[in-house]
Amino acid sequence: MADDERTKGLRLTGLGLEFAAAVLGLTLIGYWVDRHFGTAPWAEITGAAVGLIGGMYNLLRQALGAVKRGDGGGGNGAR
C-alpha cells in the first residue's frame, strides 16, 4: 500500500514539474526573442501563454488518462 501511494505521489510530482517546465521554458524562450529582436514584452507574454496552454493540456491529458486506466485515485472507486 505504501508503494502505491508513493507511486501516485511521484506521478503527481512529475505532472507538476512538466507543467512548470513548459511555462518556464517557453517564457525564457520568449524573453530571449524579446532581447534579440527588441519586441519586449510581446514574445515573453506569448511564450508564457503558450506554455500555460500547453502545460495545462498535457496535465489534463495525463490526468484523464489516469482516470480511464483506473489509477486516478478517486477515493472508493464509486462512479
C-alpha positions as CSV (number, residue, x, y, z in Angstrom):
1,M,0.0,0.0,0.0
2,A,2.8,2.4,0.8
3,D,4.5,1.8,-2.6
4,D,1.2,2.5,-4.4
5,E,0.8,5.9,-2.6
6,R,4.5,6.7,-3.3
7,T,4.0,5.9,-7.0
8,K,0.9,8.2,-7.1
9,G,2.9,10.9,-5.3
10,L,5.8,10.7,-7.7
11,R,3.4,10.7,-10.7
12,L,1.8,13.9,-9.4
13,T,5.2,15.5,-8.8
14,G,6.2,14.7,-12.3
15,L,3.0,16.3,-13.7
16,G,3.7,19.4,-11.7
17,L,7.3,19.6,-12.9
18,E,6.3,19.1,-16.5
19,F,3.7,21.9,-16.2
20,A,6.3,24.2,-14.6
21,A,8.9,23.3,-17.2
22,A,6.6,24.1,-20.1
23,V,5.7,27.5,-18.7
24,L,9.2,28.4,-17.6
25,G,10.9,27.1,-20.8
26,L,8.6,28.9,-23.2
27,T,8.7,32.1,-21.1
28,L,12.5,32.0,-21.2
29,I,12.5,31.5,-25.0
30,G,10.1,34.5,-25.3
31,Y,12.4,36.5,-23.1
32,W,15.4,35.7,-25.4
33,V,13.3,36.6,-28.5
34,D,12.4,39.9,-26.9
35,R,16.0,40.7,-26.1
36,H,17.3,39.6,-29.5
37,F,14.6,41.3,-31.7
38,G,13.6,44.2,-29.4
39,T,9.9,43.2,-29.2
40,A,9.6,43.4,-25.4
41,P,7.3,42.2,-23.8
42,W,5.2,40.6,-26.5
43,A,7.2,37.4,-27.2
44,E,7.6,36.8,-23.5
45,I,3.9,37.1,-22.9
46,T,3.2,34.9,-25.9
47,G,5.7,32.3,-24.6
48,A,4.1,32.3,-21.2
49,A,0.6,32.0,-22.6
50,V,1.6,29.1,-25.0
51,G,3.4,27.4,-22.0
52,L,0.3,27.7,-19.8
53,I,-1.9,26.3,-22.5
54,G,0.4,23.5,-23.5
55,G,1.2,22.7,-19.9
56,M,-2.5,22.6,-19.0
57,Y,-3.3,20.5,-22.0
58,N,-0.6,17.9,-21.0
59,L,-1.7,18.0,-17.4
60,L,-5.4,17.3,-18.3
61,R,-4.5,14.7,-20.9
62,Q,-2.4,12.7,-18.4
63,A,-4.9,13.1,-15.6
64,L,-7.8,12.0,-17.7
65,G,-5.7,9.0,-18.9
66,A,-5.1,8.0,-15.3
67,V,-8.8,8.2,-14.5
68,K,-9.6,6.0,-17.5
69,R,-7.0,3.4,-16.5
70,G,-8.5,3.4,-13.0
71,D,-5.4,4.6,-11.2
72,G,-6.6,8.2,-10.7
73,G,-7.2,7.9,-7.0
74,G,-10.8,8.8,-7.0
75,G,-11.5,7.6,-3.4
76,N,-13.6,4.5,-3.0
77,G,-13.9,3.8,-6.8
78,A,-17.6,4.5,-7.0
79,R,-18.8,6.4,-10.1
